[in-house]
Amino acid sequence: MTISVFLSLLMLGVGAAVWADLPPMVLGGKVDFAGEPTMTPRPLFVVAMPAVTLLVVPTLAFLPALGERFQRVSGQGTPWSEPSLRRFLDLLLPLLSLALAALHTVLLLWEAGRATWPSNDHLMVAILTFFLVGLGLIVPLLRAARGSDDPAARWWERARRPVSAGIVLVGSVTGATGLLLGEPVMAAYATGLIGPVILVCCAACVHRRTGPEERIEE
């Protein structure tokens, strides 16, 4: 959370540095009901991404506590242990904040008319690739509780590595597509593969045969 707050402040600092070069109204990239392009006021454009980061990070950080309370109330468990979830979030939160900070900086420089190398489009594809590959690499940290005989825990223990490989594969395809296409932003559509790939990996693990006496060990 400390790293994420620092990155949010850094985003605001970048916004302040290019404030004078930003237009009073920034093109939003969408159209309203009248067919006119939407416009975003400069102050909102500068603070939107840092505000989202400061909102999302505490929400994710308290997931373990909320999950523990839900388990006590509902009597239902989760496929992974609370310590492993905390380790996962300790890496996910800085990863997500870093990706948002980089994206925010690229967008600010773009609207301020600052030239970058590689191009802004290529940089955004690289940021997306970095986040997906990083996410895939830390997914295996979600481990089932030691000694758990819950079917969902056994399933997740089998599925976590294939799911990890699937997410890394989608991230790699996204990056490769961004380098090959004339319009790098089109590579973002490759992220639509992430859902089907995860489902295929999970389905394959469901049908893997295991003995009834199987237990989770770390």
Backbone as ProteinMPNN parsed JSONL, in Angstrom:
{"seq_chain_A": "MTISVFLSLLMLGVGAAVWADLPPMVLGGKVDFAGEPTMTPRPLFVVAMPAVTLLVVPTLAFLPALGERFQRVSGQGTPWSEPSLRRFLDLLLPLLSLALAALHTVLLLWEAGRATWPSNDHLMVAILTFFLVGLGLIVPLLRAARGSDDPAARWWERARRPVSAGIVLVGSVTGATGLLLGEPVMAAYATGLIGPVILVCCAACVHRRTGPEERIEE", "coords_chain_A": {"N_chain_A": [[0.825, -1.198, 0.0], [1.99, 1.21, 0.711], [3.853, 1.614, -1.354], [2.065, 1.887, -3.468], [0.649, 4.213, -2.779], [2.759, 6.049, -2.91], [3.311, 5.915, -5.675], [0.921, 6.931, -6.638], [1.077, 9.596, -5.772], [3.28, 10.291, -7.284], [2.144, 10.202, -9.829], [0.432, 12.402, -9.674], [2.397, 14.356, -9.481], [3.607, 14.225, -12.016], [1.446, 15.083, -13.537], [1.249, 17.721, -12.623], [3.632, 18.704, -13.631], [3.283, 18.797, -16.387], [1.099, 20.349, -16.658], [0.647, 22.951, -17.747], [0.896, 22.514, -20.452], [-1.218, 20.982, -21.156], [-4.412, 20.712, -22.766], [-7.339, 22.751, -21.989], [-9.701, 21.237, -22.123], [-9.862, 17.836, -22.517], [-9.869, 15.46, -25.1], [-12.131, 12.821, -24.903], [-12.328, 10.407, -26.278], [-14.655, 9.057, -26.803], [-18.129, 9.141, -27.862], [-21.062, 11.168, -27.343], [-24.68, 10.959, -26.821], [-25.595, 12.635, -28.772], [-23.818, 12.341, -30.762], [-21.533, 13.784, -30.578], [-18.057, 14.241, -29.761], [-16.861, 13.218, -26.558], [-15.676, 15.241, -23.875], [-13.138, 15.817, -21.461], [-12.584, 17.62, -18.519], [-9.532, 19.348, -17.762], [-8.534, 19.265, -14.979], [-9.896, 16.97, -13.986], [-8.944, 15.007, -15.694], [-6.277, 14.873, -14.943], [-6.319, 14.016, -12.27], [-7.813, 11.693, -12.217], [-6.758, 9.011, -12.687], [-4.813, 8.703, -10.518], [-6.677, 8.895, -8.414], [-8.322, 6.659, -8.841], [-6.425, 4.65, -8.396], [-5.833, 5.068, -5.65], [-8.277, 4.362, -4.637], [-8.76, 1.713, -5.438], [-6.58, 0.214, -4.459], [-6.611, 0.159, -1.475], [-9.022, -1.26, -1.254], [-8.462, -3.795, -2.41], [-6.408, -4.514, -0.7], [-7.616, -5.107, 1.704], [-8.944, -7.423, 1.212], [-8.193, -10.07, 2.204], [-8.984, -9.923, 4.959], [-11.73, -9.432, 4.681], [-12.453, -11.753, 3.334], [-11.918, -13.696, 5.293], [-13.816, -13.029, 7.241], [-16.153, -13.521, 5.768], [-15.948, -16.281, 5.444], [-16.298, -17.154, 8.087], [-18.928, -16.343, 8.571], [-20.448, -17.581, 6.524], [-19.598, -20.177, 6.575], [-18.198, -21.328, 4.538], [-15.278, -22.184, 2.715], [-12.266, -21.01, 0.995], [-10.47, -21.545, -2.124], [-7.779, -21.077, -1.632], [-5.145, -20.364, 0.748], [-5.111, -17.973, 3.457], [-2.55, -16.758, 4.13], [-1.135, -17.151, 1.692], [-2.711, -15.667, -0.031], [-2.259, -13.109, 0.949], [0.478, -12.836, 0.342], [0.295, -12.894, -2.424], [-1.22, -10.545, -2.931], [0.57, -8.669, -1.953], [2.372, -8.458, -3.992], [0.75, -8.027, -6.207], [-0.534, -5.525, -5.825], [1.551, -3.435, -5.942], [2.37, -4.039, -8.576], [0.048, -3.539, -10.119], [-0.327, -0.82, -9.497], [2.036, 0.281, -10.51], [1.734, -0.235, -13.247], [-0.556, 1.323, -13.786], [0.465, 3.854, -13.145], [2.461, 4.149, -15.091], [0.892, 4.04, -17.418], [-0.707, 6.305, -17.008], [1.24, 8.329, -17.115], [2.115, 8.104, -19.784], [-0.26, 8.799, -21.141], [-0.588, 11.448, -20.255], [1.708, 12.694, -21.318], [1.169, 12.335, -23.987], [-1.184, 13.866, -24.414], [-0.116, 16.315, -23.788], [1.444, 16.841, -25.909], [4.039, 15.919, -26.014], [6.757, 14.298, -27.447], [7.552, 10.839, -27.578], [9.729, 7.982, -27.345], [9.789, 4.536, -27.521], [6.8, 4.97, -29.633], [3.736, 6.432, -28.337], [1.6, 4.608, -28.564], [2.939, 2.135, -28.797], [4.183, 2.116, -26.312], [1.979, 1.892, -24.574], [1.04, -0.649, -25.24], [3.248, -2.11, -24.397], [3.132, -1.648, -21.637], [0.71, -2.923, -20.978], [1.39, -5.538, -21.681], [3.472, -6.005, -19.861], [2.023, -5.928, -17.43], [0.235, -8.13, -17.694], [1.971, -10.342, -18.051], [3.419, -10.164, -15.658], [1.3, -10.558, -13.826], [0.588, -13.192, -14.483], [2.904, -14.531, -13.645], [2.84, -14.299, -10.868], [0.555, -15.579, -10.068], [0.814, -18.377, -9.341], [1.531, -18.153, -6.652], [-0.722, -18.218, -5.115], [-1.7, -20.477, -3.019], [-3.173, -23.548, -1.872], [-4.457, -24.235, 1.419], [-2.354, -25.862, 3.786], [-2.672, -29.33, 4.154], [-5.33, -29.361, 3.448], [-8.429, -30.83, 2.515], [-10.388, -30.042, 0.876], [-12.416, -30.132, -2.034], [-12.383, -27.964, -3.873], [-9.977, -26.742, -3.196], [-8.131, -28.743, -3.877], [-8.586, -28.809, -6.612], [-7.784, -26.187, -7.374], [-5.083, -26.296, -6.705], [-4.114, -27.965, -8.649], [-4.697, -26.442, -10.87], [-3.423, -23.963, -10.782], [-0.822, -23.566, -11.865], [-1.122, -24.181, -14.699], [-3.018, -22.114, -15.262], [-1.467, -19.877, -14.699], [0.515, -20.143, -16.701], [-1.138, -19.798, -18.925], [-2.023, -17.111, -18.695], [0.421, -15.744, -18.892], [1.048, -16.487, -21.497], [-1.001, -15.194, -22.979], [-0.318, -12.542, -22.4], [2.191, -12.443, -23.649], [1.479, -12.896, -26.324], [-0.024, -10.611, -26.739], [1.969, -8.6, -26.553], [3.642, -9.375, -28.712], [1.881, -9.104, -30.851], [1.457, -6.366, -30.785], [3.905, -5.438, -31.693], [3.958, -6.304, -34.299], [1.71, -5.359, -35.663], [0.465, -2.582, -37.587], [-1.017, -0.713, -36.205], [-0.512, -0.414, -33.038], [-2.234, -0.272, -30.787], [-4.332, -1.923, -31.377], [-3.534, -4.345, -30.49], [-4.482, -4.642, -27.982], [-6.867, -5.94, -28.139], [-6.196, -8.572, -28.112], [-6.187, -9.293, -25.489], [-8.674, -10.241, -25.007], [-8.534, -12.933, -25.175], [-7.888, -13.924, -22.73], [-9.873, -14.789, -20.92], [-11.128, -17.143, -22.215], [-8.747, -18.729, -22.381], [-8.045, -19.145, -19.667], [-10.32, -20.549, -18.823], [-10.093, -22.886, -20.373], [-7.711, -23.952, -19.338], [-8.504, -24.408, -16.682], [-10.622, -26.235, -17.061], [-9.268, -28.398, -18.126], [-7.817, -29.203, -15.92], [-9.801, -29.993, -14.171], [-10.619, -32.457, -15.135], [-8.492, -34.033, -14.644], [-7.309, -36.962, -13.21], [-7.439, -37.807, -9.79], [-6.584, -39.211, -6.605], [-8.874, -40.146, -3.943], [-7.766, -39.753, -1.495], [-6.088, -37.646, -1.627], [-4.111, -34.94, -0.473], [-3.265, -31.534, 0.28], [-0.035, -30.312, 0.109], [2.667, -28.303, 1.14]], "CA_chain_A": [[0.0, 0.0, 0.0], [2.894, 2.36, 0.749], [4.364, 1.801, -2.714], [0.967, 2.348, -4.308], [0.401, 5.62, -2.442], [3.875, 6.811, -3.472], [3.125, 5.993, -7.124], [-0.202, 7.848, -6.875], [1.621, 10.95, -5.629], [4.139, 10.512, -8.445], [1.251, 10.514, -10.943], [0.013, 13.795, -9.518], [3.552, 15.193, -9.786], [3.752, 14.288, -13.473], [0.364, 15.943, -14.009], [1.6, 19.109, -12.325], [4.758, 19.107, -14.469], [2.847, 19.061, -17.769], [-0.204, 21.02, -16.565], [0.547, 24.108, -18.644], [0.842, 22.06, -21.846], [-2.451, 20.225, -21.388], [-5.544, 21.564, -23.176], [-8.355, 22.884, -20.931], [-10.618, 20.111, -22.263], [-9.15, 16.73, -23.165], [-10.757, 14.593, -25.862], [-12.339, 11.594, -24.143], [-12.236, 9.209, -27.101], [-15.975, 8.473, -27.0], [-19.126, 10.096, -28.353], [-22.272, 11.201, -26.532], [-25.89, 10.577, -27.535], [-25.765, 13.52, -29.922], [-22.774, 12.059, -31.735], [-20.392, 14.671, -30.365], [-17.006, 13.622, -28.941], [-16.876, 13.594, -25.145], [-14.513, 16.01, -23.444], [-12.845, 15.706, -20.035], [-11.865, 18.795, -18.015], [-8.134, 19.083, -17.442], [-8.316, 18.791, -13.606], [-10.381, 15.595, -13.839], [-8.041, 14.136, -16.442], [-5.017, 14.741, -14.21], [-6.473, 13.343, -10.972], [-8.665, 10.504, -12.311], [-6.003, 7.773, -12.504], [-4.361, 8.585, -9.128], [-7.824, 8.648, -7.532], [-8.705, 5.251, -9.018], [-5.406, 3.842, -7.717], [-6.019, 5.199, -4.213], [-9.53, 3.697, -4.28], [-8.681, 0.271, -5.681], [-5.542, -0.43, -3.653], [-7.096, -0.245, -0.146], [-10.07, -2.276, -1.39], [-7.81, -5.09, -2.601], [-5.555, -4.819, 0.442], [-8.411, -5.646, 2.807], [-9.645, -8.631, 0.784], [-8.023, -11.206, 3.117], [-9.811, -9.757, 6.154], [-13.123, -9.618, 4.283], [-12.652, -13.169, 3.034], [-11.964, -14.447, 6.551], [-15.111, -12.77, 7.855], [-17.154, -14.221, 4.965], [-15.859, -17.707, 5.757], [-16.894, -17.405, 9.403], [-20.374, -16.155, 8.502], [-21.084, -18.52, 5.611], [-19.129, -21.535, 6.787], [-17.569, -21.802, 3.32], [-13.873, -21.859, 2.592], [-11.778, -20.543, -0.295], [-9.505, -22.508, -2.65], [-6.405, -20.767, -1.262], [-4.954, -19.994, 2.143], [-5.0, -16.536, 3.692], [-1.166, -16.271, 3.972], [-0.749, -17.085, 0.279], [-3.438, -14.548, -0.622], [-1.544, -11.88, 1.335], [1.705, -12.767, -0.463], [-0.119, -12.558, -3.788], [-1.606, -9.135, -2.968], [1.765, -7.858, -1.722], [3.004, -8.243, -5.291], [-0.231, -7.536, -7.174], [-0.824, -4.102, -5.641], [2.577, -2.609, -6.598], [2.353, -4.296, -10.015], [-1.079, -2.804, -10.684], [-0.069, 0.62, -9.345], [3.105, 0.654, -11.437], [1.154, -0.231, -14.592], [-1.423, 2.502, -13.891], [1.308, 5.05, -13.148], [3.1, 4.239, -16.404], [-0.151, 4.389, -18.381], [-1.08, 7.694, -16.751], [2.32, 9.177, -17.608], [2.072, 8.084, -21.251], [-1.416, 9.577, -21.58], [-0.314, 12.865, -20.006], [2.681, 13.162, -22.307], [0.478, 12.343, -25.278], [-2.067, 15.035, -24.485], [0.704, 17.517, -23.69], [2.193, 17.005, -27.149], [5.436, 15.541, -25.847], [7.127, 13.13, -28.241], [8.184, 9.751, -26.824], [10.248, 6.857, -28.11], [8.916, 4.272, -28.672], [5.601, 5.789, -29.73], [2.791, 6.276, -27.23], [0.857, 3.363, -28.761], [3.813, 1.014, -28.442], [4.4, 2.136, -24.865], [0.788, 1.379, -23.91], [1.046, -2.101, -25.434], [4.295, -2.654, -23.525], [2.62, -1.608, -20.257], [-0.28, -3.987, -20.859], [2.13, -6.805, -21.703], [4.17, -6.1, -18.568], [1.077, -6.265, -16.363], [-0.296, -9.489, -17.87], [3.036, -11.316, -17.771], [3.661, -10.119, -14.213], [0.176, -11.205, -13.156], [0.709, -14.633, -14.676], [4.022, -15.075, -12.873], [2.575, -14.345, -9.427], [-0.635, -16.401, -9.782], [1.112, -19.616, -8.59], [1.697, -17.914, -5.218], [-1.985, -18.567, -4.454], [-1.622, -21.897, -2.675], [-4.192, -24.071, -0.965], [-3.994, -24.4, 2.8], [-1.684, -27.136, 4.031], [-3.52, -30.375, 4.706], [-6.731, -29.184, 3.064], [-9.024, -31.892, 1.702], [-11.515, -29.458, 0.171], [-12.306, -30.381, -3.482], [-11.992, -26.742, -4.578], [-8.559, -26.53, -2.942], [-7.389, -29.701, -4.708], [-8.7, -28.371, -8.007], [-6.955, -25.016, -7.603], [-3.682, -26.676, -6.629], [-3.775, -28.509, -9.959], [-4.959, -25.485, -11.944], [-2.753, -22.666, -10.652], [0.298, -23.433, -12.799], [-1.636, -23.969, -16.064], [-3.615, -20.78, -15.375], [-0.336, -18.957, -14.765], [1.103, -20.232, -18.038], [-2.09, -19.245, -19.878], [-2.003, -15.644, -18.611], [1.702, -15.305, -19.461], [0.949, -16.675, -22.944], [-1.821, -14.116, -23.521], [0.486, -11.332, -22.331], [3.229, -12.508, -24.672], [0.814, -12.707, -27.621], [-0.38, -9.19, -26.815], [3.178, -7.849, -26.869], [4.098, -9.707, -30.06], [0.934, -8.506, -31.791], [1.701, -4.93, -30.812], [5.099, -5.145, -32.48], [3.762, -6.689, -35.694], [0.631, -4.604, -36.291], [0.722, -1.182, -37.857], [-1.686, 0.037, -35.146], [-0.226, -1.208, -31.842], [-3.332, -0.314, -29.82], [-5.181, -3.046, -31.741], [-3.075, -5.517, -29.749], [-5.262, -4.759, -26.755], [-7.951, -6.896, -28.358], [-5.69, -9.914, -27.801], [-6.487, -9.609, -24.099], [-9.936, -10.966, -24.966], [-8.249, -14.368, -25.101], [-7.506, -14.34, -21.381], [-10.965, -15.559, -20.335], [-11.155, -18.505, -22.764], [-7.54, -19.491, -22.041], [-8.156, -19.569, -18.269], [-11.358, -21.576, -18.753], [-9.546, -24.123, -20.927], [-6.751, -24.486, -18.362], [-9.248, -24.918, -15.531], [-11.376, -27.411, -17.471], [-8.333, -29.502, -18.279], [-7.425, -29.67, -14.588], [-10.949, -30.642, -13.544], [-10.724, -33.833, -15.598], [-7.317, -34.794, -14.272], [-7.692, -37.932, -12.19], [-6.711, -37.77, -8.525], [-7.114, -40.153, -5.636], [-9.721, -39.515, -2.918], [-7.003, -39.47, -0.287], [-5.147, -36.57, -1.922], [-4.048, -33.81, 0.442], [-2.415, -30.456, -0.186], [1.191, -30.148, 0.875], [3.522, -27.202, 0.682]], "C_chain_A": [[0.867, 1.259, 0.0], [3.442, 2.661, -0.638], [3.28, 2.373, -3.612], [0.635, 3.815, -4.043], [1.505, 6.499, -3.017], [3.707, 6.981, -4.984], [1.954, 6.911, -7.477], [0.254, 9.3, -6.766], [2.533, 11.297, -6.8], [3.302, 10.86, -9.674], [0.793, 11.969, -10.883], [1.161, 14.747, -9.837], [3.784, 15.323, -11.283], [2.672, 15.192, -14.062], [0.664, 17.41, -13.778], [2.706, 19.609, -13.252], [4.322, 19.466, -15.89], [1.532, 19.84, -17.807], [-0.357, 22.134, -17.598], [0.412, 23.697, -20.102], [-0.424, 21.278, -22.165], [-3.555, 21.169, -21.844], [-6.569, 21.663, -22.048], [-9.374, 21.752, -20.941], [-9.917, 19.033, -23.079], [-10.169, 15.84, -23.856], [-10.88, 13.244, -25.168], [-12.26, 10.322, -24.952], [-13.553, 8.502, -27.319], [-16.913, 9.546, -27.539], [-20.353, 10.035, -27.459], [-23.48, 10.827, -27.391], [-26.142, 11.442, -28.771], [-24.714, 13.285, -30.998], [-21.556, 12.942, -31.608], [-19.338, 13.973, -29.499], [-17.07, 14.121, -27.496], [-15.572, 14.299, -24.792], [-14.374, 15.895, -21.926], [-12.112, 16.96, -19.571], [-10.446, 18.43, -17.583], [-7.925, 18.629, -15.995], [-8.758, 17.341, -13.407], [-9.45, 14.617, -14.536], [-6.761, 13.868, -15.651], [-5.182, 13.904, -12.946], [-7.226, 12.015, -11.069], [-7.886, 9.231, -12.011], [-5.422, 7.65, -11.098], [-5.509, 8.285, -8.167], [-8.284, 7.198, -7.627], [-7.718, 4.346, -8.285], [-5.601, 3.875, -6.202], [-7.317, 4.55, -3.733], [-9.406, 2.187, -4.371], [-7.717, -0.414, -4.723], [-6.02, -0.78, -2.245], [-8.181, -1.325, -0.215], [-9.455, -3.66, -1.54], [-6.997, -5.493, -1.375], [-6.333, -5.461, 1.587], [-9.2, -6.888, 2.404], [-9.427, -9.817, 1.732], [-8.901, -11.11, 4.361], [-11.285, -9.969, 5.826], [-13.417, -11.08, 3.977], [-12.744, -14.014, 4.289], [-13.307, -14.253, 7.247], [-16.227, -13.509, 7.103], [-17.141, -15.72, 5.275], [-16.514, -18.018, 7.094], [-18.41, -17.319, 9.339], [-21.045, -17.246, 7.677], [-20.702, -19.971, 5.862], [-18.468, -22.13, 5.561], [-16.124, -21.34, 3.268], [-13.542, -21.31, 1.22], [-10.734, -21.53, -0.803], [-8.07, -22.241, -2.22], [-6.34, -20.319, 0.195], [-4.804, -18.487, 2.268], [-3.561, -16.039, 3.585], [-0.748, -16.164, 2.504], [-1.473, -15.948, -0.433], [-2.75, -13.235, -0.286], [-0.254, -11.732, 0.535], [1.382, -12.348, -1.895], [-0.449, -11.069, -3.895], [-0.407, -8.214, -2.738], [2.508, -7.568, -3.023], [2.028, -7.656, -6.305], [-0.447, -6.032, -7.05], [0.265, -3.202, -6.225], [2.601, -2.805, -8.115], [1.245, -3.499, -10.698], [-0.831, -1.297, -10.626], [1.001, 1.093, -10.313], [2.577, 0.727, -12.871], [0.26, 0.996, -14.789], [-0.613, 3.789, -13.945], [1.985, 5.237, -14.507], [2.086, 4.642, -17.472], [-0.559, 5.853, -18.247], [-0.029, 8.655, -17.308], [2.309, 9.25, -19.126], [0.916, 8.934, -21.767], [-1.202, 11.074, -21.378], [0.655, 13.437, -21.033], [2.051, 13.268, -23.69], [-0.372, 13.607, -25.423], [-1.292, 16.339, -24.407], [1.527, 17.759, -24.943], [3.656, 16.672, -27.038], [5.721, 14.265, -26.652], [7.826, 12.101, -27.354], [8.744, 8.724, -27.803], [10.399, 5.661, -27.179], [7.659, 5.162, -28.642], [4.682, 5.531, -28.547], [2.016, 4.96, -27.34], [1.688, 2.159, -28.356], [4.064, 0.958, -26.934], [3.188, 1.565, -24.123], [0.682, -0.137, -24.06], [2.092, -2.751, -24.523], [3.839, -2.681, -22.066], [1.615, -2.727, -20.033], [0.393, -5.351, -20.828], [2.838, -7.041, -20.375], [3.214, -6.523, -17.46], [0.595, -7.7, -16.489], [0.758, -10.544, -17.566], [3.343, -11.342, -16.277], [2.558, -10.799, -13.428], [0.269, -12.713, -13.279], [1.803, -15.244, -13.819], [3.733, -15.171, -11.383], [1.343, -15.171, -9.08], [-0.296, -17.683, -9.021], [1.333, -19.408, -7.099], [0.42, -18.207, -4.439], [-2.014, -20.066, -4.229], [-2.787, -22.289, -1.787], [-3.599, -24.245, 0.425], [-3.391, -25.79, 2.986], [-2.64, -28.131, 4.691], [-4.979, -30.279, 4.317], [-7.208, -30.353, 2.215], [-10.257, -31.381, 0.965], [-11.354, -29.691, -1.337], [-11.868, -29.148, -4.262], [-10.503, -26.455, -4.393], [-7.709, -27.476, -3.777], [-7.423, -29.291, -6.173], [-7.776, -27.186, -8.272], [-5.475, -25.373, -7.575], [-3.214, -27.287, -7.956], [-3.816, -27.437, -11.045], [-4.048, -24.273, -11.916], [-1.585, -22.518, -11.625], [-0.173, -23.339, -14.246], [-2.272, -22.6, -16.266], [-2.517, -19.731, -15.483], [0.268, -18.942, -16.161], [0.184, -19.615, -19.091], [-2.08, -17.723, -19.878], [-0.708, -15.089, -19.197], [1.671, -15.418, -20.985], [0.139, -15.551, -23.59], [-1.042, -12.797, -23.498], [1.567, -11.294, -23.404], [2.649, -12.301, -26.066], [0.432, -11.24, -27.817], [0.832, -8.348, -27.207], [3.659, -8.102, -28.29], [3.185, -9.078, -31.115], [1.155, -7.006, -31.903], [2.91, -4.55, -31.636], [4.868, -5.384, -33.971], [2.71, -5.852, -36.406], [1.032, -3.153, -36.535], [0.101, -0.273, -36.812], [-1.516, -0.731, -33.84], [-1.382, -1.308, -30.858], [-4.275, -1.471, -30.118], [-4.777, -4.315, -30.986], [-3.858, -5.706, -28.47], [-6.4, -5.763, -26.916], [-7.501, -8.324, -28.067], [-5.973, -10.296, -26.364], [-7.834, -10.304, -23.953], [-9.748, -12.465, -24.893], [-8.07, -14.852, -23.673], [-8.596, -15.176, -20.712], [-11.043, -16.97, -20.886], [-9.942, -19.344, -22.389], [-7.605, -20.0, -20.603], [-9.193, -20.676, -18.12], [-10.848, -22.911, -19.281], [-8.574, -24.761, -19.941], [-7.465, -25.097, -17.161], [-10.002, -26.198, -15.886], [-10.462, -28.616, -17.616], [-7.933, -30.07, -16.929], [-8.573, -30.369, -13.875], [-10.995, -32.115, -13.9], [-9.484, -34.663, -15.288], [-7.665, -35.708, -13.103], [-6.796, -37.798, -10.969], [-7.368, -38.734, -7.56], [-7.922, -39.447, -4.569], [-8.961, -39.147, -1.674], [-6.039, -38.315, -0.471], [-5.259, -35.449, -0.898], [-3.108, -32.764, -0.141], [-1.209, -30.345, 0.721], [1.972, -29.0, 0.275], [4.985, -27.626, 0.859]], "O_chain_A": [[0.521, 2.255, -0.635], [3.492, 3.819, -1.054], [3.551, 3.251, -4.431], [0.372, 4.573, -4.977], [1.229, 7.573, -3.552], [3.935, 8.068, -5.514], [1.989, 7.593, -8.501], [-0.139, 10.139, -7.577], [2.564, 12.439, -7.257], [3.695, 11.71, -10.472], [0.766, 12.672, -11.893], [0.94, 15.821, -10.396], [4.118, 16.403, -11.77], [2.941, 15.974, -14.974], [0.371, 18.251, -14.628], [2.729, 20.784, -13.62], [4.92, 20.336, -16.524], [0.92, 19.975, -18.867], [-1.396, 22.236, -18.251], [-0.131, 24.453, -20.908], [-0.674, 20.949, -23.324], [-3.635, 22.302, -21.37], [-6.662, 20.75, -21.228], [-9.86, 21.347, -19.885], [-9.441, 19.284, -24.187], [-11.203, 15.503, -23.281], [-9.877, 12.594, -24.875], [-12.137, 9.242, -24.374], [-13.585, 7.449, -27.954], [-16.537, 10.713, -27.657], [-20.659, 8.991, -26.884], [-23.327, 10.428, -28.546], [-26.826, 11.019, -29.702], [-24.718, 13.955, -32.031], [-20.643, 12.867, -32.43], [-19.684, 13.201, -28.605], [-17.306, 15.303, -27.249], [-14.512, 13.993, -25.337], [-15.369, 15.878, -21.201], [-11.107, 17.333, -20.176], [-10.203, 17.326, -17.095], [-7.185, 17.668, -15.785], [-8.072, 16.57, -12.736], [-9.195, 13.525, -14.029], [-6.225, 12.761, -15.689], [-4.273, 13.156, -12.584], [-7.274, 11.275, -10.087], [-8.306, 8.443, -11.163], [-5.523, 6.573, -10.512], [-5.345, 7.517, -7.219], [-8.6, 6.577, -6.612], [-8.122, 3.386, -7.629], [-5.542, 2.837, -5.544], [-7.446, 4.223, -2.553], [-9.882, 1.462, -3.497], [-8.004, -1.505, -4.229], [-5.854, -1.928, -1.835], [-8.254, -2.195, 0.652], [-9.879, -4.601, -0.87], [-6.906, -6.676, -1.048], [-5.786, -6.258, 2.348], [-10.038, -7.361, 3.172], [-10.39, -10.517, 2.042], [-9.499, -12.104, 4.774], [-12.01, -10.604, 6.592], [-14.486, -11.591, 4.312], [-13.548, -14.943, 4.357], [-13.873, -15.206, 7.783], [-17.138, -14.057, 7.724], [-18.195, -16.351, 5.359], [-17.207, -19.027, 7.228], [-19.107, -18.114, 9.968], [-22.083, -17.777, 8.07], [-21.394, -20.887, 5.418], [-18.198, -23.331, 5.539], [-15.79, -20.245, 3.721], [-14.426, -21.158, 0.376], [-10.163, -22.28, -0.011], [-7.21, -23.098, -2.423], [-7.349, -19.945, 0.792], [-4.422, -17.807, 1.316], [-3.344, -14.979, 2.997], [-0.085, -15.202, 2.114], [-0.914, -15.331, -1.339], [-2.662, -12.344, -1.131], [0.079, -10.631, 0.095], [2.1, -11.551, -2.499], [-0.014, -10.403, -4.834], [-0.37, -7.103, -3.267], [3.194, -6.552, -3.14], [2.427, -6.874, -7.169], [-0.534, -5.336, -8.062], [-0.069, -2.268, -6.954], [2.825, -1.85, -8.859], [1.473, -2.862, -11.727], [-1.095, -0.582, -11.594], [0.893, 2.182, -10.877], [2.928, 1.638, -13.62], [0.31, 1.638, -15.839], [-0.949, 4.71, -14.69], [2.071, 6.356, -15.012], [2.376, 5.479, -18.326], [-0.735, 6.553, -19.244], [-0.372, 9.677, -17.904], [2.472, 10.327, -19.699], [1.081, 9.699, -22.717], [-1.588, 11.879, -22.227], [0.446, 14.532, -21.555], [2.362, 14.175, -24.462], [-0.287, 14.319, -26.423], [-1.757, 17.364, -24.905], [2.232, 18.764, -25.039], [4.449, 17.095, -27.878], [4.997, 13.277, -26.537], [8.608, 12.466, -26.476], [8.287, 8.616, -28.941], [11.069, 5.762, -26.152], [7.488, 5.989, -27.747], [4.829, 4.533, -27.841], [1.798, 4.278, -26.339], [1.205, 1.268, -27.657], [4.147, -0.124, -26.353], [3.353, 0.832, -23.148], [0.283, -0.831, -23.124], [1.849, -3.812, -23.948], [4.13, -3.634, -21.343], [1.664, -3.409, -19.009], [0.013, -6.219, -20.042], [2.806, -8.145, -19.833], [3.55, -7.379, -16.642], [0.548, -8.421, -15.492], [0.468, -11.535, -16.895], [3.51, -12.413, -15.694], [2.829, -11.531, -12.476], [0.058, -13.436, -12.305], [1.649, -16.357, -13.318], [4.304, -16.018, -10.695], [1.105, -15.441, -7.903], [-1.05, -18.058, -8.123], [1.325, -20.378, -6.341], [0.473, -18.422, -3.228], [-2.317, -20.834, -5.143], [-3.321, -21.467, -1.043], [-2.386, -24.386, 0.582], [-3.866, -26.768, 2.408], [-3.324, -27.805, 5.661], [-5.795, -31.054, 4.816], [-6.503, -30.815, 1.317], [-11.074, -32.168, 0.487], [-10.268, -29.471, -1.873], [-11.08, -29.254, -5.201], [-9.84, -25.982, -5.316], [-6.684, -27.072, -4.326], [-6.426, -29.407, -6.887], [-7.063, -27.17, -9.275], [-4.691, -24.812, -8.34], [-2.053, -27.139, -8.336], [-3.068, -27.504, -12.02], [-3.906, -23.603, -12.939], [-1.38, -21.429, -12.161], [0.329, -22.486, -14.978], [-2.095, -21.985, -17.317], [-2.628, -18.795, -16.275], [0.506, -17.881, -16.737], [0.656, -18.986, -20.038], [-2.124, -17.105, -20.942], [-0.726, -14.087, -19.912], [2.199, -14.555, -21.686], [0.536, -15.013, -24.623], [-1.095, -12.026, -24.456], [1.828, -10.248, -23.997], [3.247, -11.615, -26.896], [0.55, -10.698, -28.916], [0.741, -7.489, -28.084], [4.039, -7.169, -28.996], [3.654, -8.584, -32.14], [1.054, -6.439, -32.991], [2.951, -3.467, -32.219], [5.503, -4.745, -34.811], [2.796, -5.649, -37.618], [1.827, -2.576, -35.793], [0.615, 0.814, -36.549], [-2.312, -1.627, -33.56], [-1.512, -2.315, -30.162], [-4.953, -1.957, -29.213], [-5.571, -5.246, -30.855], [-3.899, -6.808, -27.923], [-6.844, -6.366, -25.938], [-8.331, -9.194, -27.805], [-6.002, -11.481, -26.033], [-8.12, -10.891, -22.91], [-10.689, -13.197, -24.586], [-8.096, -16.057, -23.42], [-8.298, -16.152, -20.023], [-11.028, -17.924, -20.107], [-10.076, -20.536, -22.109], [-7.262, -21.152, -20.338], [-8.977, -21.635, -17.379], [-11.139, -23.957, -18.701], [-8.608, -25.973, -19.731], [-7.087, -26.165, -16.68], [-10.02, -27.144, -15.098], [-10.843, -29.733, -17.265], [-7.732, -31.277, -16.796], [-8.337, -31.253, -13.052], [-11.367, -32.942, -13.067], [-9.422, -35.846, -15.622], [-8.252, -35.263, -12.117], [-5.574, -37.691, -11.078], [-8.555, -39.04, -7.677], [-7.69, -38.267, -4.304], [-9.425, -38.333, -0.875], [-5.249, -38.023, 0.427], [-6.359, -35.058, -0.505], [-2.252, -33.083, -0.965], [-1.337, -30.29, 1.944], [1.942, -28.761, -0.932], [5.893, -26.859, 0.54]]}, "name": "protein", "num_of_chains": 1, "seq": "MTISVFLSLLMLGVGAAVWADLPPMVLGGKVDFAGEPTMTPRPLFVVAMPAVTLLVVPTLAFLPALGERFQRVSGQGTPWSEPSLRRFLDLLLPLLSLALAALHTVLLLWEAGRATWPSNDHLMVAILTFFLVGLGLIVPLLRAARGSDDPAARWWERARRPVSAGIVLVGSVTGATGLLLGEPVMAAYATGLIGPVILVCCAACVHRRTGPEERIEE"}
